[in-house]
């Protein structure tokens, strides 16, 4: 479902996606698809432009365009094997930093780096990667469940195996500031013993990190960043790309959500049908990050004790 379609139907499509009644959302999407037929959208920003016209992908050379964020591509690339099962060829036009990771995904015949021009490849039909949920009329029961679907080897890190290794991310992109948590809110976690925190935040010092809290392993390519995540016991992150990356790698991940979280996390859930290793920690009141971090601290204490028991 494109962003434009979502904006046309905030009280129908969005409500059903939040409730998990995806079947009803697709009925509305069908009506929107029919209504927009023949209407130009070339003058809109590229990430708002709709692409798929409802035509069959059976036996076609399909170009999958990844016009949205890195996290969106990671979340929905899981549909590549399903697409390959019906298409003649699957060509993915994706963000360049992701390509080494996407090379590990089954069902992709060609990978091309995304740019602002025209793709240098022949194809029969193109779709936006986030439209694949509509194309396959996905329900909660039919979300592709093969996890992991990205494969990397863990990166060797200097760590004490007797301590939990936990990655931290507190700031996503600038376009949605409500998802960010000022770093000082994480101070109570520094009181925990037998936990080694690893700072996975990009530009950590510029975003509030203070030396002395955790280990900052430095900046990495996206592929090596995934390798670092694979080496950890847990990732704690705001709603951003690392949440999707950890989930796709089958690494335990706790995602911290503001009060009005994105539709993909649905409403009133503490788990995610998209990622079996994910737990959701939501603000119970608007802007109450302190309460979220306190619950995280309690759950980390429990997890630490469980790990200590298992190691006996």
Secondary structure, DSSP 8 states (H G I E B T S, - for coil): --HHHHHHTTTTHHHHHHHT-HHHHHHHHHHHHHHTTT---TTS-GGG-----S---TT-EEEEE--S-HHHHHHHGGGHHHHHHH-SEEEEEE-GGGHHHHTTSTT-SEEEE--SS--SS--SEEEEGGGHHHHTT--TTTS---S--S----------TTSEEEEEE----TT-GGG---GGGGGGGGG-SSEEEEE--TTTGGGT--TTSSB------HHHHHHHHHTSSEEEEESSHHHHHHHHTT--EEEEE-SS--GGG-SS-SB-SS-TTEEEEE-SSTT-HHHHHHHHHHHHHHHHHHHHHHH-
